[in-house]
Amino acid sequence: MTDELAGILEHVDRIAALDLEDVSPTSHVVELENVLRPDRPRPSWPRDVVLAQAPDPVAGAFRVPSPQADA
């Protein structure tokens, strides 16, 4: 690992020696476009279809366990 660390530190030294005064910081090398889909409302699944998969539905909703008091 000593050789690997030495190689990494050597690389960092080479980067530190560069004149980066006029280079603006970047988060990505390539511009990103359309990385998110448009946020538009759309129909969701019918409630009865979704609740048919639930192990113990109650009053048109999912039943979940209560958190433990000592947890």
C-alpha positions as CSV (number, residue, x, y, z in Angstrom):
1,M,0.0,0.0,0.0
2,T,3.0,2.3,0.5
3,D,3.6,2.4,-3.2
4,E,0.0,3.1,-4.0
5,L,-0.2,5.9,-1.5
6,A,3.1,7.4,-2.8
7,G,1.6,7.3,-6.3
8,I,-1.6,9.1,-5.2
9,L,0.5,11.7,-3.3
10,E,2.7,12.2,-6.4
11,H,-0.4,12.8,-8.5
12,V,-1.8,15.3,-6.0
13,D,1.5,17.2,-6.1
14,R,1.3,17.3,-10.0
15,I,-2.2,18.8,-9.7
16,A,-1.1,21.3,-7.1
17,A,1.6,22.5,-9.4
18,L,-0.9,23.4,-12.2
19,D,-1.9,27.0,-12.7
20,L,-5.7,26.8,-12.1
21,E,-6.2,30.5,-11.3
22,D,-8.6,31.1,-14.3
23,V,-10.3,27.7,-14.2
24,S,-13.8,27.8,-12.6
25,P,-14.8,25.0,-10.3
26,T,-17.0,22.3,-11.9
27,S,-19.2,19.6,-10.5
28,H,-19.4,17.8,-13.8
29,V,-17.0,17.7,-16.7
30,V,-19.8,17.5,-19.2
31,E,-22.9,19.8,-19.0
32,L,-26.0,17.8,-17.8
33,E,-29.3,18.3,-19.6
34,N,-32.7,16.8,-18.9
35,V,-31.5,14.8,-15.9
36,L,-35.0,15.0,-14.3
37,R,-38.3,14.2,-15.8
38,P,-40.8,17.0,-15.8
39,D,-42.8,17.2,-12.6
40,R,-46.3,16.8,-13.9
41,P,-49.3,15.3,-12.1
42,R,-50.4,11.9,-13.5
43,P,-53.0,9.4,-12.5
44,S,-52.0,7.0,-9.8
45,W,-53.0,3.4,-9.4
46,P,-56.6,2.6,-8.2
47,R,-56.7,2.3,-4.4
48,D,-58.4,-1.1,-4.4
49,V,-55.7,-2.5,-6.7
50,V,-52.9,-1.3,-4.4
51,L,-54.6,-2.3,-1.2
52,A,-55.3,-5.8,-2.6
53,Q,-51.5,-6.3,-2.2
54,A,-51.5,-5.1,1.5
55,P,-51.3,-7.8,4.2
56,D,-53.8,-6.0,6.5
57,P,-55.6,-3.0,5.0
58,V,-57.9,-1.0,7.2
59,A,-60.5,1.6,6.3
60,G,-59.1,2.1,2.8
61,A,-55.5,2.6,4.0
62,F,-52.4,0.5,4.9
63,R,-52.0,-0.7,8.5
64,V,-48.5,-0.3,9.8
65,P,-47.2,-1.4,13.2
66,S,-46.9,1.2,16.0
67,P,-43.4,2.3,16.9
68,Q,-42.2,0.7,20.1
69,A,-42.0,3.0,23.1
70,D,-38.5,1.8,24.1
71,A,-37.0,1.8,20.5
